[in-house]
Amino acid sequence: MGLNRELLYEKALGVLYGTAIGDALGMPTTFLDRVTIKERYGFVDKFMNPSPDNGVHSQLKAGAYTDDTALTFALARAIIREGKVNPEAVADELLRWAKANDALEGTIIGPSTRIAIERILAGIPVEYSGTSGTTNGCAMKISPVGIFDCSRSYEEMLEDVIKACMPTHYTGIAISGAMAVATAVKIGINGGKYPAEISIESLKMARIAGKAIDGKSISNRIFEAFGIGGRDDQDYLDNLFSFLKEPQGALTEDAVPAALSIFVRSGGDFKRALLLACNLGGDSDTIGAIVGAISGSYCGISGIPIEWIRTIDANSQNDIRKLTGDLVNATQI
């Protein structure tokens, strides 16, 4: 498939809207188990309000996205302003967002990002601020790098993934997961492969990325997730939930393999993929955001239900179309 700016814009819109939609759909079920989701919601098939006892997102309303999407947009802005992936700019945009949203005063950010922000504010250089970050906070926001590097080599993209992760998640596990997601987005934008082939390439690049840092990767977990099946989608989700090592946590080795497994299970169908993600439980807003980014890259904005796009537009404080256009303009193709 020949990639031009018009097609790249259509695909990039799919990525960024997909991220926001998956995040918002998964927000109410975050850190719930499968039994609770079925008892409380039955089967989630639309944007819903979180329950009052949702300690993470109880203040949000149906159709609102979380820090997963907000930090994806912050990374996109950092790339746009520099015309490249610059760790200092990534950190600066993170701090701007954190200050504007009083992020350190509440529960809207993950543990690795919180520690990194505190370290940066204390004057620790970005080369060291993210050295304890193993959670999924980089994988959830990395999709703008997949867009920006859609025509570059994997070696160049790995360098950019490392730079994007450095301020908050400078570890092999986190970078391995982020590289897997960026790879899937890159291939999805360029088209020409089935979901299973895309996921296998993501596994390969996850292994390479982990070796480049400290030898640790999530490639084995991705491989294990590919073997998960079920008689129907509900049975599949029960089995996938059992695969999660820490459903109440935010592990890269849970979120990324689960997202790739869902992408394969859906056959690239955006709506089916997103509904699977938000009914899984665990860190479902992050899993939804990753599934949305990958599925959106695969199908483009034209493959996303228009009513879901309108809901995001009604709830977003960002002009997603302008942000996407600016990111595409910064991208060399």
ChimeraX attribute file (.defattr): number of C-alpha atoms within 10 A of each C-alpha:
attribute: neighborCount
match mode: 1-to-1
recipient: residues
	/A:1	8
	/A:2	7
	/A:3	15
	/A:4	10
	/A:5	15
	/A:6	11
	/A:7	15
	/A:8	25
	/A:9	23
	/A:10	21
	/A:11	29
	/A:12	31
	/A:13	26
	/A:14	29
	/A:15	33
	/A:16	30
	/A:17	28
	/A:18	34
	/A:19	33
	/A:20	34
	/A:21	30
	/A:22	34
	/A:23	33
	/A:24	34
	/A:25	30
	/A:26	35
	/A:27	33
	/A:28	32
	/A:29	30
	/A:30	28
	/A:31	23
	/A:32	19
	/A:33	19
	/A:34	20
	/A:35	11
	/A:36	12
	/A:37	20
	/A:38	14
	/A:39	9
	/A:40	12
	/A:41	13
	/A:42	12
	/A:43	14
	/A:44	20
	/A:45	15
	/A:46	14
	/A:47	21
	/A:48	19
	/A:49	20
	/A:50	20
	/A:51	15
	/A:52	11
	/A:53	8
	/A:54	17
	/A:55	13
	/A:56	17
	/A:57	21
	/A:58	14
	/A:59	11
	/A:60	19
	/A:61	17
	/A:62	17
	/A:63	27
	/A:64	25
	/A:65	25
	/A:66	21
	/A:67	23
	/A:68	28
	/A:69	26
	/A:70	19
	/A:71	22
	/A:72	24
	/A:73	26
	/A:74	23
	/A:75	28
	/A:76	27
	/A:77	20
	/A:78	24
	/A:79	25
	/A:80	23
	/A:81	14
	/A:82	12
	/A:83	15
	/A:84	17
	/A:85	25
	/A:86	18
	/A:87	23
	/A:88	17
	/A:89	21
	/A:90	25
	/A:91	25
	/A:92	18
	/A:93	20
	/A:94	24
	/A:95	18
	/A:96	12
	/A:97	17
	/A:98	20
	/A:99	12
	/A:100	9
	/A:101	13
	/A:102	12
	/A:103	18
	/A:104	15
	/A:105	10
	/A:106	9
	/A:107	13
	/A:108	18
	/A:109	19
	/A:110	17
	/A:111	18
	/A:112	21
	/A:113	26
	/A:114	17
	/A:115	19
	/A:116	25
	/A:117	24
	/A:118	14
	/A:119	18
	/A:120	19
	/A:121	12
	/A:122	10
	/A:123	10
	/A:124	15
	/A:125	15
	/A:126	22
	/A:127	14
	/A:128	16
	/A:129	26
	/A:130	24
	/A:131	19
	/A:132	17
	/A:133	27
	/A:134	25
	/A:135	26
	/A:136	30
	/A:137	28
	/A:138	33
	/A:139	29
	/A:140	29
	/A:141	30
	/A:142	29
	/A:143	33
	/A:144	31
	/A:145	29
	/A:146	31
	/A:147	31
	/A:148	28
	/A:149	25
	/A:150	24
	/A:151	18
	/A:152	15
	/A:153	9
	/A:154	16
	/A:155	12
	/A:156	11
	/A:157	22
	/A:158	25
	/A:159	14
	/A:160	22
	/A:161	26
	/A:162	25
	/A:163	21
	/A:164	29
	/A:165	28
	/A:166	27
	/A:167	30
	/A:168	33
	/A:169	29
	/A:170	25
	/A:171	25
	/A:172	26
	/A:173	28
	/A:174	33
	/A:175	37
	/A:176	36
	/A:177	37
	/A:178	34
	/A:179	34
	/A:180	33
	/A:181	32
	/A:182	32
	/A:183	30
	/A:184	30
	/A:185	32
	/A:186	28
	/A:187	25
	/A:188	28
	/A:189	30
	/A:190	21
	/A:191	17
	/A:192	12
	/A:193	12
	/A:194	14
	/A:195	25
	/A:196	17
	/A:197	14
	/A:198	24
	/A:199	27
	/A:200	18
	/A:201	15
	/A:202	29
	/A:203	28
	/A:204	17
	/A:205	26
	/A:206	30
	/A:207	23
	/A:208	21
	/A:209	31
	/A:210	22
	/A:211	16
	/A:212	17
	/A:213	16
	/A:214	12
	/A:215	14
	/A:216	19
	/A:217	27
	/A:218	24
	/A:219	26
	/A:220	13
	/A:221	18
	/A:222	27
	/A:223	17
	/A:224	13
	/A:225	22
	/A:226	19
	/A:227	9
	/A:228	17
	/A:229	16
	/A:230	13
	/A:231	7
	/A:232	8
	/A:233	15
	/A:234	16
	/A:235	12
	/A:236	18
	/A:237	22
	/A:238	18
	/A:239	16
	/A:240	23
	/A:241	20
	/A:242	14
	/A:243	17
	/A:244	21
	/A:245	13
	/A:246	16
	/A:247	21
	/A:248	14
	/A:249	17
	/A:250	23
	/A:251	21
	/A:252	27
	/A:253	24
	/A:254	27
	/A:255	31
	/A:256	30
	/A:257	30
	/A:258	30
	/A:259	30
	/A:260	31
	/A:261	26
	/A:262	31
	/A:263	29
	/A:264	20
	/A:265	21
	/A:266	19
	/A:267	14
	/A:268	23
	/A:269	18
	/A:270	27
	/A:271	20
	/A:272	17
	/A:273	25
	/A:274	29
	/A:275	21
	/A:276	27
	/A:277	33
	/A:278	32
	/A:279	29
	/A:280	31
	/A:281	30
	/A:282	28
	/A:283	27
	/A:284	31
	/A:285	33
	/A:286	33
	/A:287	36
	/A:288	37
	/A:289	38
	/A:290	38
	/A:291	37
	/A:292	30
	/A:293	38
	/A:294	37
	/A:295	38
	/A:296	33
	/A:297	34
	/A:298	31
	/A:299	21
	/A:300	26
	/A:301	23
	/A:302	12
	/A:303	18
	/A:304	21
	/A:305	11
	/A:306	10
	/A:307	9
	/A:308	21
	/A:309	17
	/A:310	12
	/A:311	16
	/A:312	22
	/A:313	18
	/A:314	11
	/A:315	14
	/A:316	15
	/A:317	10
	/A:318	12
	/A:319	9
	/A:320	17
	/A:321	16
	/A:322	11
	/A:323	17
	/A:324	27
	/A:325	19
	/A:326	17
	/A:327	23
	/A:328	22
	/A:329	16
	/A:330	18
	/A:331	21
	/A:332	12
	/A:333	14
